Amino acid sequence: MGGALSSIQDKDGVEYLWQGDPAYWSGQAPVLFPICGSLRGDTAHTETGKILKMPRHGIVRKREFVCTHNQEDRIVFHIESKGVMLEQFPWRFCRRENEFCGYGSLNRGNRNRNLYQKILIYFLPDVIQALYCSCISCMVLGAVIC
């Protein structure tokens, strides 16, 4: 759920990821898109004045991602906007979450692709990203980061 790994174990079965102990915090660390946090009344307004209902932390954290690559050192999850997601966030997108392991470490990456015909603006912690329709790269405050 939510495009994130839920378990990483070594050959001896030692777990390295938080397992969601409800005594402390029952959640894990899902993908938060297009917002991180919540909106007053879970309501957002589009540039045309349309009112949207946006759940806390966005629309993908409780959705099933599709596994598109599963190799020994890499796994990729993918989700594309459709159905109820388009009612909550009417700008078409697809998102990939990449997990790479090697040399004793795990690295994460993501890629958002704008399928909308205009600029797509979304929020991630500490940055506001604008994804332009003519390219796949993200722009953060004017600097290309991916």
N, C-alpha and C positions, 0 to 999 in steps of 0.2 A: 504494500500500500504506500502511496505517496512517493514512489520513485527512489526510495532509499534502501540501502542494505539494512537488514535487521539482525544479522549475525555474522561474525567473523571468528572462526575458531582455528587454532593451530592443530597440528597432527595429534596432539595429546588431548584435544577437546577443551583447551583453555579458551574461554570466551573473552573477546576484546571489545565488544560493543555493549553499550547500555541496553539492558533487557526490559526496561519499563517497569521497575518495581513501584507499585502503587503507593507504597509507604512514603515514597519521596516524590516521584513524578511518574505517572503511568504511561506517558507518551515516550516517543523516541525522537528522532530528528528528521521529519519529513521535508520535502521540498516545499518552500513557501513561494507561491507565484499566483497572481501578479503583485500581491502585497505581502508585507510582513507586519503583523499586528492586526488591529481591527479598526473598523470605521464606526463612527457614531451611528447607532441604530442599524449597523450592517448595511448602510445605504451609500451608494455612490451616484454621481450624476455625470452623464456623458457630455461631450462638447455640444451636443444638440439638445440637451436638457432632459434626455431620457433618464429615468430613475432605475437603478440596478440594485439588486440585493447581492451583496458580496460577503460571504462568510469570513470569519476570522482566519487570517493567514492565507486567504485566497482560495482558489478553486481546484487545485491539484493535490493537496496534501492527503485527502482521503479518497483518491481515485486510483484505480488500477493502471499502472504503466505496463506496456508490453516490453518484454525482453527481446531485443533485436540482435544482440551479440552475446554469446556466452562462451568465452574461451578461458584457458587456464589462467591467464594474467589480466583479463579484461572482461567487463560486463557492461552492457549499455541498455538503458531503459528509455522508452519513448512514449510520449503522449501527444495527442493532437486534439485541439478543441473541437467539440461536437456536442449536440444535444443540450442538456441543462447547462453545461459550461458556457455555451454561447449566449444563453439567457442571462447568465451572471456576469459575463465578460465578452461582449459581442465582437471582439476583434480576433480574427482567426490567427492561430499560432500553432507551432509544434515545438516541443521541447525534448531535448535529450539529456540524460544524466549518465555520465561516464565514470566508471570506477576502474582504476588501474592499480595493480599491485606489482611490486618488484623491488629488489634490493632492500627487503625488510620494511617497506613502507606502503601505505595506501594513499593514492592521490585521487581527488575528485575533480570533475569538471562538468560544465554544462554548456549547452548551446541552445539558444532560442532562435527560432526562425519565424519571421513575420510573414503570414499569409494574407495579411490585410493590405489594402491598397493605399494606406496612409501611414504616417508615423505611429508606431505603437509605443506607448509609454507605460512603464511598469516600475515597481519599487523593489529594491533589494536592500538589506541592511546597509546603511552608511552611503548608499549611492542611489541615484535615480537614473535608470537606463532608458534610452530611447532607441528603438530598433527600427531602422529605416527600411522601407519596403524594397528598395533596390539592391540591398546587400544582406548577407547573412550575419556579418559581424555586428557586435553590440558596440554602442558608443556610450561612454560614461563621461559625463561632463566634458564632452568634446574630444576625448582621447580614445582611440581604438584599443580595446583590451582583449579581443579574441578574434 
